[in-house]
Amino acid sequence: MMEQALAAAQIEKLERAGRLLLEAEDRLPVLRTIAWERSHADAFFAAGGRELPRPVYPRIDPAPSLERVAAARALIDGDSPVHDWLRRLADTTAETAALLASTGTADFHRHSRALYGDPKTPIADGKRNALDLARRLDGLLADFEEGSIRLEPAEGLTAHDLKARLDADLPRYFGSAAPQVDVTLNVSAKAAAGRDYIKLRADAAFSDLDVIQLLQHEALIHIATNKNGAAQSRFPILAEAHPGNARTQEGLAVFAEFISGALDPRRFRRLADRTIAIDMAAEGADFIQLYDFFRDRGAHDAPIEAFENARRVVRGGLVEGGAPFTKDSIYLGGLLEVHNYLRTAVRAGDPAFIRLLFVGKIDLADLEAMKMLREQGLITEPAFMPPWATDLRYLLSYLAYSTFLNEIDLSHVAARYERLLGVAQPRKTPMGD
């Protein structure tokens, strides 16, 4: 049933509010502000990995953004899902300004928790949290490391090999709007994506699965939703990545890895380990302890990867411990929430509810607002979507099957094979419900 239509005067005010919030958010680049130069890694290893890095963050003046937030709030004076969406965005923007004004202090952690939650924030059914899931996954996936079972060895690729494959694949999905792929040493992680580019770290080692993972996660979710949002001429704020939509965007991106077969046990465990490490840092673990934790969990990886994982946890906060950046705790919770939304959308029997996820960068809480905007012709259909979301045959079959499977009590099934497998029965309640 369609909500009562917005009047022309309301729409004009909401568009102005959205543009003000876009201007405010654009002045608050979270990840760019708390990024580390490569020189911190070089200095850390030169000191034998026993001296804490000392990053210095640029100072962000929150006043210009807060002025725009106040002006936007004055325009959001009605009662509809669209008004609620923009109010949430105003709250997020104000909190983001406070986060960036507190870099390098204990207050950074408080604002990070307000924006992203933390490993102990309830997820999915409200009974469990990301830390519960991370510990469960960590234990399960530890048995599936390459040293424990006979996995097909991954194909080794250099950054230039990976660039060549992405350069060949990306035009198939984006045409002339394909993002640029650059190889550079000036990027902290193995790979990073912006609005229209993917950067690969020149000295990183990649595998054949990284081709699919970067294509699905970075290009066909993060870059695609940016391009779709930028095409929303009346609400260009839908192109903006911000803490208020990070959980759903990262959850959708990890789901894309999963449904396309790129989420291998090592990658999945790495997401779990980052969540565990955030909790460790909140309890006082410093950068060196986190580095050692990641080295222990991934001894097969180069030390630089342990450094980068530890960096992700403490960036913006305190390297001495007690104030981590909690963003990486959203991946597992976001994956569960997106998966459960897609299962519910399948029951509705309308693919439009899946396309709605791609109109721009949104949170699941924004879907009702997006539905209202679409019904009133105020936003357009997404131009760029991953194949699994456009040809829905496999996705619908998988989700319908997983929905049915989730209704089966696994404890009764496992009892039949307990002697064969030599394992205890699992607990009755499955993690994903």
N, C-alpha and C positions, 0 to 999 in steps of 0.2 A: 504494500500500500504506500503510495507516494505521500511524503510529508507535505504540509501546506507550503505552497510555492513562496519563495522569497520575492519580496517586492523589488522593483527596479532601484529604488532609493537604498534599500538594504544591501543589495548586491554591490552597488557603487561604493558604499562605505566598507564593506567586507573586502573588496578588491584593494582599496586604499590601505586598509589595515594589513593585508597580506604583503603588500609591497613594502610597507614600513618594517614589518618583521623580517622580510628578506634582507633589507638594508642592515638591520640590526644584527642578524645572524651572520651576514657576510663579513662583518667586522670582528667576528669571534671564531676564528679557525682553530678548533681545539687541537687536532692532531699536528698541524703545522707549528703551532705555538710551542708544544711540548716535545717536539722532535729533537733528537740528539745528532750532532755532527759525527761523522765517521771517526774523527780524531779522538773521541772518547774511547772507542774500542781499541784504537792503536795504542793509546796511553795505558789502558788497562792491561793489555797483553805485554807491553814493554815492561810493566812493573810486576810481571809474573802472576797476574790475576789476583793480587792480594791487597790492592789499594782501591778504595771506593772511588768511582767516577764522581766528578764534580760539575755536573751540567749547570749552566746559567740560562734562565729562560727570559725572553723578552717581556717587558712590562706592557700589559694591555690596559688601556684606560677604558673602564666600562661605561663611563658617562654618556658618550654619544649613542651607544646601543640602548642604554636604559631610557634615554630621552625618546627614542623611537618606539620602544615598548610602551611607554606611558601614552604616547600619542595614538598608538594602535589600540590600546585598551579602551580609550575614549570612543573609538569607532565601533567596537564590538559590543553593541548595546541591545542585542536581541536574544531570542531563545530558539535555537535550532541546532541540529548536529554540526552545521558549518560554524556557527558561533562558538560552540563548545570546542571544536577543533582548533580554532584560532586562539581561544583563551588558553588552551593547553600549550600551544606554541609560544604564546607570550610568557607563560610561566617558565617554560623550558629556556627561553632566551635569557630571561633575567637570571636564572640559576647558572646558565653557562657563563654569563658575564662575571658572576661571583666566583666561579671555578677558576677562570683565567686570571682573575685579580689576586688569586691566592696560591699561585704556583710556587713550589718550593717550601710550602708550609704545611703544618698538620691540618689546617682548615681545608686544604685541597681535597683530602680524603672525604671529609664531610660533604662537600659539594658534589664530589664524584658519586658518592652513594646516593645522594638525592636525585641525580640524573640517571644513573645506570643501575642502581641497586648494587648489591654485592653478592658474594657466593652464597650467603645465607638468606637472601631474599626469596620468599616463596615463589614457585613457578608452577605452571600448568594447573594442577588440581588444588593448589594452595596448601598442600600438605608436605611437599618435599621442596628442596631447594637445589640450586645448581651444584653446590658442594656435595650433596648426597649423590647426585647423578655422576659427578666427576669422579668421586671415589669408587663408585660402582663400576664405571667404565674403565677406570685405571686398572682395577683388579682383573676385570674380564679381558681387557685388551693386552695386558702384560703377557698372556699366554700365546698371543698371536704375533709376537715379534718375529722377525725373519730368522733369528737364531733358534727359535723354538719349533717352528714348523717349516715344511718345505714349500715356501712361496716361490712363485716364478720371479726371478730377479728382475728388478726394475731396469729399464733402459736408461743409461746415464746420458745426460744432455748438458752442454754448456749453456750459458746465457745466450750466446749467439745462435746456437742450435734452436733453442726455444723461441727466440725472436723470429727465426725463419719460419717455424711452424705456425706461430700466431699470425704472422704477416700473411701467410697463405690462407688461414682459416677465417680471420675476422671479416674480410670483405663479403664472405658468403652470408653473413648475418646483418652487416651494417652498410653494405654497398660502399658508396663514396664517403659515407660518414664514419668509416672504420677508424677506431682509435689508433694513435701512433704508439709503436713499441720502441722503447729506448733502452740501451744497455749502458749502465753507468755505475761508477763506484759510489756516487753521491746519493745512496739510498740505504736506509738502515736495514730494513727487512730484506728477505730474499727477493721479494717483488712488492710493488705498491702501485695502486691505480689512482688516477685523478679523474677529472670530469671527462677528458677525452684522450687519456694516455695511460699506458702501462709501463712502469719502469722495472727493469730487471737488474739485480746487483751483479756486476761483472764477474766477481770472484765466487759466486754461489754455484753449488751443484744442484742440478734439477733432474727430474725423472720424466718418463713419458706421461705419468699421471698428472704432473704439474701442468702439462699442456691443457688437459681437460679441465683441471681445477681452476686455472687462471681464466680460461675461456668462459666457464660456467659461472664462477664466483665473481670475478672482477668485471669481465666484459658484459656478460649477458644478464647480470643483475645490477651491480653498482653503476656501471657506465650506462647501461640501457635505461634504468629508471631515472638517471639524471637527464638523459636525452628526452625521454618521454615527458618528464616534468618540465623541462625547458620549453617544450612545445605547448604547454598550457598557458596561453597568452594572458588569460584573466587571473590566473593564480600561479605565477612563476616560482613562488615559494616552494612548489612541489618538486623543484629541481635540487633543492638544498638538502644536503646531508647534515644532520644535527643530532645531538644526544637524544632528542625526543623520538626519533624514528630509528635509532641505531639498533635496538633489539630486534625489531621486525626485519630490517634490511639485512642484518648479519644472519639472522635465522633463516631468511629466505635464501641467502647466498649459500649457506651450508647445506640447506635442503637441496639446492641445485647441484651441489657436488655429490650429494648422496644419490639422488635420483638418476644422475648421469654416470654413476659408477666411479667417481674420482675420489671418494672419501675412503681411503684405505685405513687399516688399523693404526698405522703410525700417525697419520694426520689427525685421526679422531682422538687418539690418546694425547696428542699434543694440545688439543683444545681442552681436554680434561685436566692436564697437568698445569696449564696456565691458570685455570680456576683454582686449583689447589694452592698454587703459588701465591695468588692474590690473598687467600686466607692466611697463608704463612706470613706474608708481609704485614697484613693487618695486625697479626699477633706479635710482630716485632722483628721478623727476619729481615736482615739487611741485604744489599745487592749481592754481596759475595756469597752469602748463604743460598740465595736464590740461584745464582750462577752454578754453584755446586750441586744444587737440587736438579737442575736441568742437565748438567753433565752426567749425573748418576742415571737419569732417566733415558738419556740418549747418547750413550758413550760412542755409538757408531757415527754420530754427527760431528762435524767440525766444531771446535770450541766457539767459533764466532756465532753459531746458531744458539748455543746456550747463553751467550752474552745477549743476543737479540731478544730471546725469550724473557730473560731477566729484565732487560731494558723496558720491554712492553709493560711489565708489572709496576715498575717504580717511576716511569716517566711522568713528569709533572709534580710528583709528590716528594717523598723523602727517601733518598738512597740508604739512609741509616735504618729504615724500617718504621713501621707504624702508620704509614700514610700512603698506600698504593693507589694507583689509577685502576678503577674497577671495571673498565669497559670490557675487558676480555671475559668477564664472568657472564656476559649476556649471550654468548654464542650458543651454549647448550640450551639455555632456557628459551631463547628465540627459536631455535630449531624445533623444540617440542611444541611451542605455541603455533608456529606456522604449520607444522605437520597436522596438528589437531584442527586448525582452521580449515585446511584443505580437505581433511576428512569430512568435516561438517558441510563444506561447500558441495562436496560430491553428493551428499544426501539431498541437498536442495535441487540437484539435477539441472543446474543452470551454469554453463561455463562462464557466463558474464561475471560471476562472483570470483572466479579465478583471475580473469583479466583485470578486475578492479585492483588487484595487488600491484599492477605494473603501470598505473596511470602516472606515477611519480614516486618520490621517496616518501612513504607514509608509514605510520604505525598501524597495527591492527585496530587500535582504538579509533582510528580515523576513517574506517571503512564506511560507517554510516554516513559521514559527511561526504565522502567521495560518491557514494550512491546517490545522494541528494543532488550533488553538483552535476553528475552525469545525467540524471533524469531531467534536469532543467536545462541541459545543453550548455553548461558552463565549463565543462572540461571535455576533452576529446579522448577517443580510444587510443590505447598505447600503440605506437608504431613499431617498437622493438621489444621482442619477447623471446625467451629461450624456446627451442623446439618442443621441449616436454610440456610447455604451457600452451602451445598453439595447436599441436597435434595431441589431443588429450587422450587418445586411445590407451596408451600404456599407463599414463598417470591415473586415469579413472579406474583401470583394472587393478593397479597396485593399491590405490587407496581403498577401493571397495574390499579387496582381499584383506588388507591390514586392519580395516575396521571390523570385519568378521573375525579375524584371528584374535583381535584384542578382547573379544568376548569369551574366549576359551580360557578356562582355568588351567594354567600351565602346570600347577602343582599336581593335578591328577594325571596329566600326560607324562610328566617327568617320573612319576612313581613307577610307571611301566618299564622305564629304562635305567632305573637307579643302579641296579646290580651291574648292568652292562657298562655303564659310564663311570661307575664308582664315584659319583658325586652326590652330595646332599640335595634334597629337593629345594627348588627355589621358593622364595616367599610368595604367598598367594597373590599379593597385589602387584601388578606389573608397573614398571617405572613410568610408562608413557600415559597412563590414564589420568 
